[in-house]
Amino acid sequence: MGGQLVLQACDGVGESAVWDDRRERLVWVDIIGRRVHSFDPVTGEHTLWPLQGRPTSIGLRADGGAIMGMERQICLWDWHGEPQPVAEAEPDLPANRLNEGVVGPDGAFWVGTMLNNIAADDSPRDIPHATGKIYRYTTAGGVQCVSDDAFGITNTLAFPDPHHLITADTLANTLYRYDIGVGGQLSGRKVLQTGFARGFPDGSCLDAQGRLWTARVAGGACLTCLLPDGTVDAVVDLPCLWPTSCAFGGPDLATLYVTSARFTLSGDHLAAHPHEGGLFALDVGARGLAPYRFGETS
């Protein structure tokens, strides 16, 4: 079984791992815990920022700050205080919330939505309908919906090149590949992978060889590594039931970090497996790519 526990984070839902190459630290959010983490793998320094609302995703900005999804709003944040709202993707759909969000090679913040599956008391809610969409936010153009396709749970936003996007519908257990056109409009959807038997696709990252590493949430307890044509190249077992996101980090981008979740796991299971919700590190024999930054084109 792969994966060494490097931080007992105890995240309700750890998500959106990204390597901050300027500060040499891993950054991620805990949706249920309403907080942002940073972790320096060299010194072991761990910083927590508690927030009033639920952060759903985080990306890096060219000016050194962060851009975040905060349940209903896209926000800017400068590593202190509360994130400052700059846009709302779906003001006419109050039952939806933001989910996955990443900065793309175009310097825009790409973010998906979904029917809110978290009640006010942090208990799970069912998702009876696919109401999620994918949006693109820029300071020049605001928020634009980039596809009419509906998603149950939007996850995985990965860019093998500036002209293609790989994304997932977790509920459909499917990864898709899109062409990216003018203004970020998506077309030509193709199924990259569907029906894999272990868990469901959550967050993903690409390595320098163009392979896609995907956390298989909801009992999957593993990562899959897909070749560009969707063939499963490797399956790496993990010591956690709910891996949620992954990112290559470290000075040489040769360590694969994986966040995880405790959401819906029983008290008895957590007592026996206290590492659930932790941060794990793996050597998978690959190197990652430097992160994109909001406002900076590649």
C-alpha positions in Angstrom: 0.0 0.0 0.0 1.5 3.4 -1.0 1.4 6.6 0.8 3.1 7.8 4.0 1.1 10.0 6.5 3.0 13.3 6.7 0.3 15.3 8.5 -2.5 14.2 10.8 -4.8 16.9 9.4 -8.1 15.4 10.5 -9.9 17.1 7.6 -13.6 16.8 7.2 -13.1 17.2 3.5 -9.6 18.0 2.5 -9.5 19.4 -1.1 -7.8 21.4 -3.8 -4.2 20.6 -3.1 -1.7 23.0 -4.9 2.0 23.4 -4.6 3.1 27.0 -3.9 6.4 26.9 -5.6 7.4 30.4 -4.5 7.0 29.6 -0.8 7.8 25.9 -1.2 4.7 24.7 0.6 1.6 22.7 -0.1 -1.7 24.5 0.3 -5.2 23.0 0.5 -8.6 23.6 2.0 -10.9 21.7 4.4 -14.5 22.3 3.3 -16.2 21.0 6.3 -13.6 22.3 8.7 -13.8 25.8 7.3 -10.1 26.3 7.1 -7.0 26.6 4.8 -3.8 24.6 5.4 -0.2 25.1 4.4 2.5 22.5 5.0 6.3 22.9 4.5 7.6 19.3 3.9 11.2 20.3 4.7 10.6 22.0 8.1 7.3 20.3 8.9 5.8 23.7 9.6 2.0 23.6 9.4 -0.2 26.7 9.3 -4.0 26.8 9.7 -6.2 29.7 8.8 -9.8 29.3 10.1 -12.5 30.9 8.0 -16.1 31.9 8.7 -17.4 30.2 5.6 -16.7 26.9 3.8 -13.8 27.1 1.3 -14.2 24.7 -1.6 -11.1 25.4 -3.7 -7.9 27.5 -3.8 -5.5 28.6 -6.5 -2.5 30.9 -6.6 -2.4 34.5 -7.9 0.5 36.1 -9.9 0.7 38.8 -7.3 1.4 36.3 -4.5 -2.2 36.0 -3.1 -4.8 33.3 -3.5 -8.1 33.0 -5.4 -10.7 30.8 -3.8 -14.1 29.3 -4.1 -16.1 30.1 -1.0 -19.3 28.0 -1.4 -21.3 30.7 -3.3 -18.7 33.2 -4.3 -15.3 33.5 -6.0 -13.0 35.4 -3.7 -9.5 36.9 -3.4 -7.5 36.2 -0.3 -4.1 37.4 0.9 -3.3 34.8 3.5 -5.0 36.6 6.4 -8.5 37.6 7.4 -11.5 36.6 5.4 -11.6 36.1 1.6 -13.0 39.1 -0.3 -15.8 38.3 -2.8 -15.3 39.4 -6.4 -18.0 37.4 -8.3 -20.9 35.0 -7.9 -21.3 32.3 -10.6 -24.9 31.4 -10.1 -26.9 34.1 -8.2 -30.1 32.6 -9.7 -29.4 29.1 -8.3 -29.2 29.4 -4.5 -29.4 25.6 -4.0 -26.1 25.2 -5.8 -22.6 25.7 -4.4 -19.1 26.0 -5.9 -16.9 22.9 -5.8 -13.6 22.2 -7.7 -11.6 25.3 -8.8 -8.2 25.7 -10.4 -6.2 28.3 -12.3 -5.7 27.3 -16.0 -2.8 28.0 -18.4 -4.8 31.1 -19.6 -4.4 32.7 -16.2 -8.2 32.4 -15.5 -9.9 30.7 -12.6 -11.9 27.7 -13.7 -14.6 26.5 -11.3 -17.4 24.0 -11.2 -20.7 24.0 -9.3 -23.0 21.3 -7.9 -26.2 21.0 -5.9 -25.1 21.7 -2.3 -24.6 18.3 -0.6 -23.7 19.7 2.9 -26.4 20.7 5.4 -26.1 23.6 7.8 -25.0 21.1 10.5 -22.4 19.6 8.2 -24.4 16.4 7.6 -24.6 15.0 4.1 -27.4 15.8 1.7 -28.5 13.8 -1.3 -27.9 15.1 -4.9 -31.1 14.1 -6.8 -30.4 16.2 -9.9 -27.4 17.2 -12.0 -27.3 21.0 -11.7 -23.6 21.7 -11.9 -21.9 23.7 -14.6 -18.3 24.8 -15.4 -17.4 28.5 -15.3 -14.4 30.7 -16.1 -13.5 33.8 -14.2 -11.2 36.6 -15.3 -10.9 40.2 -14.0 -11.6 41.4 -17.6 -14.6 39.4 -18.4 -16.1 38.4 -15.1 -17.8 35.0 -14.8 -18.8 33.1 -17.9 -20.4 29.6 -18.2 -18.3 27.7 -20.7 -20.6 24.7 -21.4 -24.2 23.7 -21.3 -23.4 20.3 -20.1 -24.7 19.5 -16.6 -22.8 17.7 -13.8 -23.8 16.0 -10.7 -20.5 16.8 -8.9 -17.9 18.8 -10.8 -14.4 17.6 -10.1 -11.0 17.4 -11.7 -10.0 20.4 -13.8 -6.7 19.5 -15.5 -5.2 21.0 -18.6 -3.0 18.7 -20.7 -2.3 21.7 -23.0 -3.9 25.2 -23.4 -6.4 23.8 -25.9 -7.9 20.9 -23.8 -9.5 20.3 -20.5 -10.0 17.1 -18.6 -12.8 17.2 -16.0 -15.0 14.7 -14.1 -18.5 14.1 -13.0 -18.0 12.3 -9.7 -21.6 11.0 -9.6 -21.4 9.7 -13.1 -18.0 8.0 -12.4 -16.7 9.5 -15.6 -13.8 11.6 -16.7 -14.3 13.7 -19.8 -12.0 15.5 -22.3 -13.0 18.8 -23.9 -11.6 21.1 -26.6 -11.2 24.6 -25.4 -12.2 27.3 -27.9 -12.3 31.1 -28.0 -13.1 32.6 -24.6 -12.7 29.2 -22.9 -15.8 27.8 -24.5 -15.8 24.0 -24.3 -16.9 21.6 -27.1 -16.2 18.2 -28.5 -16.8 16.3 -25.2 -15.3 12.8 -25.2 -15.4 10.2 -22.5 -11.8 9.6 -21.3 -12.6 7.0 -18.6 -15.9 5.6 -17.1 -17.0 2.9 -14.8 -13.8 2.2 -13.0 -14.7 -0.2 -10.2 -13.1 1.5 -7.2 -14.7 4.6 -5.8 -15.4 7.7 -7.9 -13.1 10.3 -9.5 -12.4 13.4 -7.4 -9.4 15.7 -7.8 -6.6 15.1 -10.3 -3.2 16.4 -11.4 -1.0 15.8 -14.4 2.7 14.7 -14.4 5.4 15.9 -16.8 4.7 12.9 -19.0 1.1 13.9 -19.5 -0.4 11.2 -17.3 -3.4 12.0 -15.2 -3.3 11.0 -11.5 -6.8 10.9 -10.0 -8.0 10.4 -6.4 -10.7 7.8 -6.2 -13.1 9.0 -3.4 -15.9 7.4 -1.5 -14.2 4.1 -0.6 -11.9 3.9 -3.6 -8.8 4.0 -1.4 -6.5 4.5 -4.4 -5.1 6.7 -7.1 -5.4 5.8 -10.8 -2.8 6.9 -13.3 -4.2 7.4 -16.8 -2.4 7.6 -20.1 -3.5 10.4 -22.4 -5.8 7.9 -24.2 -7.6 7.0 -21.0 -5.8 3.6 -20.5 -5.2 2.8 -16.8 -1.4 2.8 -16.5 -1.2 2.2 -12.7 -3.4 1.9 -9.6 -1.8 2.9 -6.3 -3.4 1.8 -3.1 -3.7 4.3 -0.3 -4.1 3.9 3.5 -7.3 6.1 3.4 -10.8 5.3 2.2 -11.6 8.8 0.8 -8.7 10.3 -1.1 -9.9 13.6 -2.4 -7.2 15.5 -4.3 -3.5 15.3 -5.3 -0.7 17.5 -6.4 3.0 17.1 -7.1 5.2 19.1 -4.8 8.6 19.5 -3.2 11.6 21.4 -4.6 11.8 19.0 -7.6 8.1 18.4 -7.9 8.8 14.7 -7.4 6.5 14.0 -4.4 2.8 13.3 -5.0 0.7 14.7 -2.1 -2.8 13.4 -1.4 -5.5 14.9 0.7 -8.3 12.9 2.2 -11.7 13.2 4.0 -13.5 12.0 7.1 -16.9 13.0 5.7 -19.6 10.3 6.4 -17.1 7.9 8.0 -18.4 6.4 11.3 -17.0 7.1 14.7 -15.9 3.5 15.2 -14.0 3.6 11.9 -12.3 6.8 12.8 -11.3 5.5 16.2 -9.7 2.5 14.5 -8.2 4.6 11.6 -7.3 8.0 13.0 -5.2 8.8 9.9 -8.4 9.3 7.8 -8.6 12.9 6.7 -4.8 13.2 6.8 -2.2 14.3 4.2 -0.2 11.6 2.5 3.0 11.6 0.4 4.0 9.2 -2.3 7.0 8.6 -4.6 5.4 7.4 -7.8 8.5 7.8 -10.0 7.2 10.9 -11.7 7.6 14.6 -11.6 4.8 17.2 -11.7 4.3 20.6 -13.3 4.6 24.1 -11.8 1.2 25.5 -10.9 -0.5 28.1 -13.0 -1.2 31.5 -11.4 -4.3 33.7 -11.8 -3.6 36.7 -14.0 -0.5 35.1 -15.5 -0.6 33.2 -18.9 1.7 30.3 -19.6 
